[in-house]
Amino acid sequence: MNKYKKFTSFAVVFVFLMISGIATVPASAAAKVAVIDIQKVLVESKAGIKAKATMEKKMEQLKAGLEKDEKALIALQKEMEKKASAWSEDKKKEKAVEFQKMRRDLQVKQDDANIEMKILQDKHLTPIMKKLETIVADVAKAKGFTIVLPRNGVLYFDKAVDISADTTKALNAKMK
């Protein structure tokens, strides 16, 4: 969602510049503001649904592998708790080292899985977000809006200025 944060930051800076007078609309043209719920567009668009399904499938695969290692770690911990009193000091140290190694390996696998998911998310969402930038501009121009703000940054708005549904339709048409 890095692109989303970038889009939000851009919108906030643009509004600030509009208020401060650095980037003003000519006096004859009144600013017409629209809002968009980017998250809703991503969740409801065909491309977003497809990307989400792909990411969820990969996440389940990664999760299954991690759960197996996590269960083995828990089993070793329980074994250590049960048998510690009967083991020699050398055996306790050996099992403690084995436990620490397994825990580190699991952490590395979790980190690798997170990186893999981030790469997959970027791979699938970046093209959608690029298309979305031009589509938002096209929809806004077609409806006569001069400013588009993210929905989560607006406290109140009339539903008539929400271009989320129109943007979703346009995104579905362009991403066939």
Residue frames as a rotation matrix with the C-alpha (Angstrom) as fourth column:
MET 1
0.563 0.827 0.000 0.00
0.827 -0.563 0.000 0.00
0.000 0.000 -1.000 0.00
ASN 2
-0.337 -0.791 -0.510 2.99
0.681 -0.579 0.448 2.24
-0.649 -0.196 0.735 -0.39
LYS 3
-0.774 0.124 0.621 1.38
0.500 -0.482 0.719 3.72
0.388 0.867 0.311 -3.54
TYR 4
0.299 0.953 -0.053 -1.73
0.740 -0.197 0.643 4.44
0.602 -0.231 -0.764 -1.48
LYS 5
0.352 -0.261 -0.899 0.30
0.766 -0.471 0.437 6.35
-0.538 -0.842 0.034 1.11
LYS 6
-0.746 -0.659 0.093 2.03
0.561 -0.548 0.620 8.24
-0.358 0.515 0.779 -1.71
PHE 7
-0.413 0.699 0.584 -1.35
0.585 -0.287 0.758 9.11
0.698 0.655 -0.290 -3.23
THR 8
0.569 0.629 -0.530 -2.67
0.795 -0.255 0.550 10.24
0.210 -0.735 -0.645 0.17
SER 9
-0.062 -0.695 -0.716 0.42
0.707 -0.537 0.460 12.35
-0.704 -0.478 0.525 0.82
PHE 10
-0.832 -0.226 0.506 0.14
0.545 -0.497 0.675 13.95
0.099 0.838 0.537 -2.59
ALA 11
0.037 0.949 0.312 -3.51
0.665 -0.256 0.701 14.81
0.746 0.182 -0.641 -1.97
VAL 12
0.564 0.133 -0.815 -2.76
0.793 -0.364 0.489 16.35
-0.232 -0.922 -0.311 1.44
VAL 13
-0.469 -0.812 -0.347 0.12
0.600 -0.581 0.550 18.43
-0.648 0.050 0.760 0.04
PHE 14
-0.689 0.252 0.680 -2.02
0.582 -0.366 0.726 19.54
0.431 0.896 0.105 -2.89
VAL 15
0.437 0.895 -0.092 -4.83
0.742 -0.301 0.600 20.66
0.509 -0.330 -0.795 -0.58
PHE 16
0.280 -0.432 -0.858 -2.31
0.734 -0.479 0.481 22.53
-0.618 -0.764 0.183 1.59
LEU 17
-0.775 -0.616 0.139 -0.92
0.540 -0.532 0.653 24.28
-0.328 0.581 0.745 -1.48
MET 18
-0.274 0.770 0.576 -4.44
0.670 -0.276 0.689 25.18
0.690 0.575 -0.440 -2.62
ILE 19
0.645 0.547 -0.534 -5.23
0.757 -0.365 0.541 26.69
0.101 -0.753 -0.650 0.77
SER 20
0.080 -0.708 -0.702 -1.96
0.622 -0.514 0.590 28.57
-0.779 -0.484 0.399 1.01
GLY 21
0.770 0.325 -0.549 -2.41
-0.145 -0.749 -0.647 30.08
-0.621 0.578 -0.529 -2.44
ILE 22
-0.318 -0.943 -0.099 0.73
-0.383 0.032 0.923 28.65
-0.867 0.332 -0.371 -4.02
ALA 23
-0.978 0.102 0.182 -1.23
0.209 0.480 0.852 26.56
-0.001 0.871 -0.491 -6.49
THR 24
-0.470 0.842 -0.264 -4.47
-0.183 -0.386 -0.904 28.37
-0.863 -0.377 0.336 -7.06
VAL 25
-0.275 0.538 0.797 -7.32
0.925 0.373 0.068 27.72
-0.260 0.756 -0.600 -9.42
PRO 26
-0.869 -0.024 0.495 -8.20
0.249 -0.885 0.393 30.76
0.428 0.465 0.775 -11.50
ALA 27
-0.847 0.530 -0.036 -10.88
-0.244 -0.448 -0.860 32.88
-0.472 -0.720 0.509 -9.86
SER 28
-0.262 0.794 -0.548 -13.34
-0.961 -0.160 0.227 32.12
0.093 0.586 0.805 -12.64
ALA 29
-0.032 0.213 -0.977 -13.12
-0.242 0.946 0.214 28.37
0.970 0.244 0.021 -11.98
ALA 30
0.331 0.203 0.921 -14.42
-0.941 0.001 0.338 27.04
0.068 -0.979 0.192 -8.68
ALA 31
-0.763 -0.636 -0.117 -12.72
-0.609 0.768 -0.200 23.97
0.217 -0.081 -0.973 -7.29
LYS 32
0.464 0.880 -0.096 -14.95
-0.820 0.468 0.329 20.93
0.335 -0.074 0.939 -7.40
VAL 33
-0.504 -0.731 0.459 -13.84
-0.863 0.444 -0.241 18.22
-0.028 -0.518 -0.855 -4.96
ALA 34
0.504 0.565 -0.653 -14.42
-0.526 0.801 0.286 14.48
0.685 0.199 0.701 -5.27
VAL 35
0.004 -0.502 0.865 -13.53
-0.913 0.352 0.209 11.66
-0.409 -0.790 -0.456 -2.90
ILE 36
0.318 0.035 -0.948 -12.42
-0.589 0.790 -0.168 8.13
0.743 0.611 0.272 -3.61
ASP 37
0.565 -0.130 0.815 -12.09
-0.658 0.524 0.541 5.05
-0.497 -0.842 0.210 -1.44
ILE 38
-0.057 -0.710 -0.702 -8.98
-0.954 0.245 -0.170 3.45
0.293 0.660 -0.692 -2.95
GLN 39
-0.805 -0.246 0.541 -9.25
-0.470 0.820 -0.327 0.40
-0.363 -0.518 -0.775 -0.69
LYS 40
0.100 0.938 0.333 -12.82
-0.213 0.347 -0.913 -0.21
-0.972 0.021 0.235 -1.80
VAL 41
0.567 0.043 -0.823 -11.83
-0.814 -0.124 -0.567 0.14
-0.126 0.991 -0.035 -5.45
LEU 42
-0.466 -0.839 -0.280 -9.01
-0.852 0.511 -0.112 -2.38
0.237 0.186 -0.954 -4.98
VAL 43
-0.733 0.216 0.645 -11.22
-0.277 0.771 -0.573 -4.85
-0.621 -0.599 -0.506 -3.09
GLU 44
0.205 0.963 0.176 -14.16
-0.099 0.199 -0.975 -4.63
-0.974 0.183 0.136 -5.52
SER 45
0.263 -0.144 -0.954 -12.36
-0.940 -0.262 -0.219 -4.43
-0.219 0.954 -0.204 -8.86
LYS 46
0.982 0.115 -0.151 -11.81
-0.160 0.928 -0.336 -7.60
0.101 0.355 0.930 -10.87
ALA 47
0.267 -0.959 -0.092 -8.05
-0.080 0.073 -0.994 -7.00
0.960 0.273 -0.057 -10.97
GLY 48
-0.267 -0.324 0.908 -8.00
-0.878 -0.307 -0.367 -6.42
0.398 -0.895 -0.202 -7.20
ILE 49
0.628 0.575 0.525 -10.02
-0.725 0.678 0.124 -9.56
-0.284 -0.458 0.842 -6.52
LYS 50
0.870 -0.357 -0.341 -7.68
0.045 0.745 -0.666 -11.60
0.492 0.564 0.664 -8.73
ALA 51
-0.082 -0.951 0.297 -4.58
-0.336 -0.255 -0.907 -10.14
0.938 -0.174 -0.299 -7.04
LYS 52
-0.028 0.148 0.989 -6.04
-0.999 -0.050 -0.021 -10.81
0.047 -0.988 0.149 -3.58
ALA 53
0.907 0.406 0.114 -6.84
-0.407 0.913 -0.018 -14.43
-0.112 -0.030 0.993 -4.49
THR 54
0.547 -0.785 -0.291 -3.29
0.089 0.401 -0.912 -14.98
0.832 0.473 0.289 -5.76
MET 55
-0.307 -0.694 0.651 -1.78
-0.588 -0.399 -0.703 -13.45
0.748 -0.599 -0.285 -2.63
GLU 56
0.289 0.496 0.819 -4.08
-0.948 0.267 0.173 -15.41
-0.133 -0.826 0.547 -0.30
LYS 57
0.958 0.033 -0.286 -3.19
-0.118 0.952 -0.284 -18.68
0.263 0.305 0.915 -2.06
LYS 58
0.118 -0.991 -0.066 0.54
0.049 0.072 -0.996 -17.98
0.992 0.114 0.057 -1.66
MET 59
-0.227 -0.156 0.961 0.03
-0.864 -0.423 -0.273 -16.91
0.449 -0.893 -0.038 1.96
GLU 60
0.734 0.558 0.388 -1.71
-0.671 0.686 0.281 -20.22
-0.109 -0.466 0.878 2.73
GLN 61
0.743 -0.537 -0.399 1.19
0.188 0.740 -0.646 -22.14
0.642 0.405 0.651 1.18
LEU 62
-0.238 -0.880 0.411 3.75
-0.210 -0.367 -0.906 -20.21
0.948 -0.301 -0.097 3.20
LYS 63
0.047 0.371 0.927 1.65
-0.971 -0.199 0.129 -20.49
0.233 -0.907 0.351 6.35
ALA 64
0.931 0.323 -0.169 1.41
-0.297 0.941 0.162 -24.28
0.212 -0.100 0.972 6.01
GLY 65
0.315 -0.900 -0.300 5.19
0.336 0.402 -0.852 -24.59
0.888 0.167 0.429 5.85
LEU 66
-0.429 -0.472 0.770 5.67
-0.472 -0.610 -0.636 -22.31
0.770 -0.637 0.039 8.84
GLU 67
0.442 0.687 0.576 3.06
-0.870 0.171 0.463 -24.12
0.219 -0.706 0.673 10.93
LYS 68
0.812 -0.208 -0.545 4.92
0.148 0.977 -0.154 -27.41
0.564 0.044 0.824 10.46
ASP 69
-0.226 -0.974 0.028 8.15
0.315 -0.100 -0.944 -25.86
0.922 -0.205 0.330 11.76
GLU 70
-0.283 0.198 0.938 6.31
-0.752 -0.653 -0.089 -24.12
0.595 -0.731 0.334 14.58
LYS 71
0.792 0.610 0.038 4.74
-0.526 0.648 0.551 -27.40
0.311 -0.456 0.833 15.73
ALA 72
0.470 -0.710 -0.524 8.17
0.481 0.704 -0.522 -29.06
0.740 -0.007 0.672 15.72
LEU 73
-0.486 -0.647 0.587 9.53
-0.100 -0.626 -0.773 -26.21
0.868 -0.435 0.239 17.85
ILE 74
0.117 0.640 0.760 6.67
-0.916 -0.225 0.331 -26.49
0.383 -0.735 0.560 20.33
ALA 75
0.880 0.186 -0.437 7.12
-0.090 0.969 0.231 -30.26
0.466 -0.164 0.869 20.50
LEU 76
-0.026 -0.969 -0.247 10.82
0.465 0.207 -0.861 -29.81
0.885 -0.137 0.445 21.30
GLN 77
-0.467 -0.098 0.879 9.99
-0.552 -0.743 -0.377 -27.25
0.690 -0.662 0.293 23.97
LYS 78
0.559 0.751 0.352 7.48
-0.775 0.322 0.544 -29.61
0.295 -0.576 0.762 25.60
GLU 79
0.684 -0.398 -0.611 9.98
0.299 0.917 -0.263 -32.46
0.666 -0.002 0.746 25.45
MET 80
-0.386 -0.882 0.271 12.57
0.140 -0.346 -0.928 -30.26
0.912 -0.320 0.257 27.15
GLU 81
-0.170 0.407 0.897 10.10
-0.855 -0.513 0.071 -29.32
0.489 -0.756 0.436 29.90
LYS 82
0.805 0.593 -0.036 9.08
-0.516 0.728 0.451 -32.92
0.294 -0.344 0.892 30.54
LYS 83
0.799 -0.493 -0.344 12.47
0.457 0.870 -0.185 -34.61
0.390 -0.010 0.921 30.41
ALA 84
0.363 -0.704 0.611 14.76
-0.364 -0.710 -0.603 -31.87
0.858 -0.003 -0.514 31.72
SER 85
0.509 -0.136 0.850 14.91
-0.857 0.008 0.515 -33.32
-0.077 -0.991 -0.113 35.20
ALA 86
0.832 -0.154 0.533 16.10
0.073 0.983 0.170 -36.70
-0.550 -0.102 0.829 33.88
TRP 87
0.812 -0.517 0.270 18.68
0.322 0.012 -0.947 -35.32
0.486 0.856 0.176 31.44
SER 88
0.094 -0.883 -0.460 22.32
0.951 -0.057 0.303 -34.66
-0.293 -0.466 0.835 32.14
GLU 89
0.255 -0.069 -0.965 23.65
0.078 -0.993 0.092 -31.11
-0.964 -0.099 -0.247 31.92
ASP 90
-0.789 -0.602 -0.123 25.26
-0.110 -0.058 0.992 -31.90
-0.605 0.796 -0.020 28.56
LYS 91
-0.592 0.653 0.473 21.97
0.806 0.472 0.357 -33.23
0.009 0.593 -0.805 27.17
LYS 92
0.374 0.729 -0.574 20.12
0.722 -0.617 -0.313 -30.12
-0.582 -0.297 -0.757 28.46
LYS 93
-0.118 -0.517 -0.848 22.66
-0.204 -0.823 0.531 -27.83
-0.972 0.236 -0.008 26.78
GLU 94
-0.921 -0.227 0.315 22.45
0.211 0.389 0.897 -29.83
-0.326 0.893 -0.311 23.56
LYS 95
-0.188 0.946 0.264 18.66
0.982 0.186 0.032 -29.57
-0.019 0.265 -0.964 23.49
ALA 96
0.379 0.273 -0.884 18.80
0.404 -0.909 -0.107 -25.86
-0.833 -0.316 -0.455 24.39
VAL 97
-0.574 -0.653 -0.494 21.15
-0.245 -0.439 0.864 -25.22
-0.781 0.617 0.092 21.45
GLU 98
-0.825 0.335 0.456 18.90
0.564 0.542 0.623 -27.28
-0.038 0.771 -0.636 19.18
PHE 99
0.185 0.945 -0.268 15.87
0.914 -0.265 -0.305 -25.28
-0.360 -0.189 -0.914 20.37
GLN 100
0.130 -0.207 -0.970 17.61
0.011 -0.978 0.210 -21.94
-0.991 -0.038 -0.125 19.77
LYS 101
-0.873 -0.487 -0.040 18.69
-0.067 0.039 0.997 -23.04
-0.484 0.873 -0.066 16.29
MET 102
-0.513 0.762 0.395 15.17
0.858 0.438 0.269 -24.16
0.032 0.477 -0.878 15.41
ARG 103
0.359 0.653 -0.667 13.76
0.677 -0.674 -0.296 -20.87
-0.642 -0.345 -0.684 16.73
ARG 104
-0.261 -0.543 -0.798 16.25
-0.229 -0.768 0.597 -18.82
-0.938 0.339 0.076 14.66
ASP 105
-0.948 -0.089 0.304 15.51
0.241 0.420 0.875 -20.92
-0.205 0.903 -0.377 11.57
LEU 106
-0.089 0.992 0.094 11.79
0.985 0.102 -0.142 -20.37
-0.150 0.080 -0.985 12.06
GLN 107
0.316 0.161 -0.935 12.32
0.264 -0.961 -0.077 -16.61
-0.911 -0.223 -0.346 12.42
VAL 108
-0.685 -0.623 -0.377 14.39
-0.236 -0.300 0.924 -16.55
-0.689 0.722 0.059 9.22
LYS 109
-0.771 0.464 0.437 11.67
0.637 0.547 0.543 -18.48
0.013 0.697 -0.717 7.39
GLN 110
0.249 0.889 -0.385 9.03
0.853 -0.389 -0.347 -16.04
-0.458 -0.242 -0.855 8.68
ASP 111
0.010 -0.345 -0.939 11.11
-0.114 -0.933 0.342 -13.09
-0.993 0.104 -0.049 7.54
ASP 112
-0.927 -0.370 0.062 11.62
-0.017 0.205 0.979 -14.71
-0.375 0.906 -0.196 4.12
ALA 113
-0.380 0.875 0.301 7.88
0.923 0.379 0.063 -15.36
-0.059 0.302 -0.952 3.85
ASN 114
0.366 0.489 -0.791 7.14
0.483 -0.827 -0.287 -11.71
-0.795 -0.277 -0.540 4.69
ILE 115
-0.420 -0.607 -0.675 9.60
-0.330 -0.590 0.737 -10.54
-0.845 0.533 0.048 2.04
GLU 116
-0.921 0.100 0.377 8.12
0.362 0.576 0.732 -12.94
-0.144 0.811 -0.567 -0.50
MET 117
0.034 0.999 -0.037 4.60
0.958 -0.043 -0.282 -11.65
-0.283 -0.026 -0.959 0.25
LYS 118
0.210 -0.029 -0.977 5.76
0.074 -0.996 0.045 -8.03
-0.975 -0.082 -0.207 -0.07
ILE 119
-0.798 -0.549 -0.248 7.33
-0.241 -0.086 0.967 -8.77
-0.552 0.832 -0.064 -3.47
LEU 120
-0.688 0.616 0.385 4.17
0.726 0.587 0.359 -10.56
-0.005 0.526 -0.850 -4.60
GLN 121
0.263 0.791 -0.552 2.02
0.732 -0.537 -0.420 -7.68
-0.628 -0.294 -0.720 -3.39
ASP 122
-0.132 -0.399 -0.907 4.16
-0.270 -0.866 0.420 -5.17
-0.954 0.301 0.007 -5.26
LYS 123
-0.942 -0.268 0.203 4.10
0.079 0.408 0.910 -7.35
-0.327 0.873 -0.363 -8.38
HIS 124
-0.445 0.851 0.278 0.31
0.890 0.383 0.249 -7.51
0.105 0.358 -0.928 -8.43
LEU 125
0.385 0.684 -0.619 -0.68
0.771 -0.607 -0.191 -4.12
-0.507 -0.404 -0.762 -7.02
THR 126
-0.438 -0.634 -0.637 1.82
0.181 -0.756 0.629 -1.84
-0.881 0.160 0.446 -8.79
PRO 127
-0.925 0.113 0.362 0.25
0.357 -0.064 0.932 -2.29
0.129 0.992 0.019 -12.25
ILE 128
0.033 0.995 -0.091 -3.22
0.958 -0.006 0.287 -1.77
0.285 -0.096 -0.954 -10.79
MET 129
0.266 0.032 -0.963 -2.14
0.633 -0.760 0.150 1.39
-0.727 -0.649 -0.223 -8.96
LYS 130
-0.792 -0.577 -0.201 -0.48
0.197 -0.553 0.810 2.79
-0.579 0.602 0.551 -12.11
LYS 131
-0.647 0.648 0.403 -3.67
0.579 0.073 0.812 2.25
0.496 0.759 -0.422 -14.10
LEU 132
0.182 0.776 -0.604 -5.69
0.983 -0.142 0.114 3.63
0.002 -0.615 -0.789 -11.22
GLU 133
-0.395 -0.404 -0.825 -3.80
0.451 -0.868 0.209 6.94
-0.801 -0.290 0.524 -11.26
THR 134
-0.998 0.009 -0.070 -4.79
-0.065 -0.480 0.875 7.65
-0.026 0.877 0.480 -14.87
ILE 135
-0.440 0.895 -0.078 -8.29
0.665 0.383 0.641 6.27
0.603 0.230 -0.763 -14.42
VAL 136
-0.012 0.400 -0.917 -8.95
0.898 -0.399 -0.185 8.51
-0.439 -0.826 -0.354 -11.39
ALA 137
-0.690 -0.304 -0.657 -7.82
0.046 -0.924 0.380 11.52
-0.723 0.232 0.651 -13.41
ASP 138
-0.934 0.353 0.056 -10.01
0.078 0.048 0.996 10.50
0.349 0.934 -0.073 -16.36
VAL 139
-0.182 0.910 -0.373 -13.09
0.906 0.303 0.297 9.89
0.383 -0.284 -0.879 -14.20
ALA 140
-0.160 0.066 -0.985 -12.57
0.691 -0.705 -0.160 13.16
-0.705 -0.706 0.067 -12.32
LYS 141
-0.897 -0.217 -0.384 -12.20
-0.105 -0.741 0.663 15.14
-0.429 0.635 0.642 -15.56
ALA 142
-0.761 0.647 0.051 -15.26
0.337 0.326 0.883 13.48
0.554 0.690 -0.466 -17.09
LYS 143
0.107 0.836 -0.539 -17.34
0.956 0.061 0.285 14.41
0.272 -0.546 -0.793 -14.03
GLY 144
0.422 0.053 0.905 -15.91
0.198 -0.979 -0.036 17.93
0.884 0.195 -0.424 -13.80
PHE 145
0.928 -0.152 -0.340 -13.94
0.337 -0.041 0.940 17.49
-0.157 -0.988 0.013 -10.59
THR 146
0.615 -0.747 0.253 -10.73
-0.363 -0.553 -0.750 19.47
0.700 0.370 -0.611 -10.10
ILE 147
-0.415 -0.714 0.564 -9.55
-0.867 0.124 -0.482 17.79
0.275 -0.689 -0.670 -6.89
VAL 148
0.508 0.500 -0.702 -9.80
-0.197 0.860 0.470 14.16
0.839 -0.100 0.535 -5.74
LEU 149
-0.208 -0.516 0.831 -9.16
-0.941 -0.126 -0.314 13.36
0.267 -0.847 -0.460 -2.08
PRO 150
-0.733 -0.058 -0.678 -8.88
0.028 0.993 -0.116 9.95
0.680 -0.103 -0.726 -0.42
ARG 151
0.257 0.964 -0.071 -12.03
0.030 0.065 0.997 8.95
0.966 -0.258 -0.013 1.47
ASN 152
0.351 -0.121 -0.928 -10.19
0.867 0.416 0.274 8.24
0.353 -0.901 0.251 4.71
GLY 153
-0.718 -0.668 -0.193 -8.89
0.694 -0.671 -0.261 11.82
0.045 -0.321 0.946 4.85
VAL 154
-0.661 0.576 0.481 -12.32
-0.243 -0.771 0.588 13.44
0.710 0.272 0.650 4.63
LEU 155
-0.946 0.299 0.126 -14.60
-0.078 0.168 -0.983 13.76
-0.315 -0.939 -0.136 7.64
TYR 156
0.017 0.995 0.099 -17.78
0.194 0.094 -0.976 14.46
-0.981 0.036 -0.192 5.70
PHE 157
-0.897 -0.157 -0.413 -18.84
-0.346 -0.333 0.877 14.38
-0.275 0.930 0.245 2.07
ASP 158
0.213 0.968 -0.131 -22.00
-0.775 0.086 -0.626 14.01
-0.595 0.235 0.769 0.06
LYS 159
0.066 -0.159 0.985 -22.26
0.210 0.967 0.142 10.62
-0.975 0.198 0.097 -1.65
ALA 160
0.930 0.350 0.114 -22.66
0.194 -0.202 -0.960 12.44
-0.313 0.915 -0.256 -4.97
VAL 161
0.617 -0.759 -0.210 -18.96
-0.780 -0.555 -0.287 13.36
0.102 0.341 -0.935 -4.94
ASP 162
0.079 -0.555 0.828 -17.75
-0.423 0.734 0.532 9.79
-0.903 -0.392 -0.176 -4.31
ILE 163
0.351 -0.017 -0.936 -16.20
-0.935 0.039 -0.352 8.50
0.042 0.999 -0.002 -7.54
SER 164
-0.428 -0.566 0.704 -15.24
-0.656 0.731 0.189 5.07
-0.622 -0.381 -0.684 -6.17
ALA 165
0.223 0.599 0.769 -17.91
0.143 0.760 -0.634 3.11
-0.964 0.251 0.084 -8.06
ASP 166
0.944 0.114 -0.309 -17.23
-0.261 -0.312 -0.913 4.88
-0.201 0.943 -0.265 -11.35
THR 167
0.098 -0.988 -0.118 -13.50
-0.994 -0.103 0.041 4.32
-0.052 0.113 -0.992 -10.89
THR 168
-0.305 -0.142 0.942 -14.06
-0.330 0.943 0.035 0.62
-0.894 -0.300 -0.334 -10.18
LYS 169
0.678 0.627 0.383 -16.12
0.183 0.361 -0.915 0.28
-0.712 0.690 0.130 -13.38
ALA 170
0.808 -0.424 -0.409 -13.46
-0.584 -0.488 -0.649 2.09
0.076 0.763 -0.642 -15.42
LEU 171
-0.193 -0.908 0.372 -10.68
-0.914 0.304 0.268 -0.01
-0.357 -0.288 -0.889 -13.87
ASN 172
0.030 0.294 0.955 -12.57
0.002 0.956 -0.294 -3.22
-1.000 0.010 0.028 -14.70
ALA 173
0.933 0.359 0.021 -12.97
0.040 -0.047 -0.998 -2.06
-0.357 0.932 -0.058 -18.30
LYS 174
0.592 -0.762 -0.262 -9.27
-0.782 -0.464 -0.416 -1.12
0.196 0.451 -0.871 -18.69
MET 175
-0.339 -0.788 0.514 -7.79
-0.894 0.440 0.087 -4.18
-0.294 -0.430 -0.854 -16.94
LYS 176
0.715 0.698 0.045 -9.63
-0.639 0.678 -0.364 -6.89
-0.285 0.231 0.930 -18.94
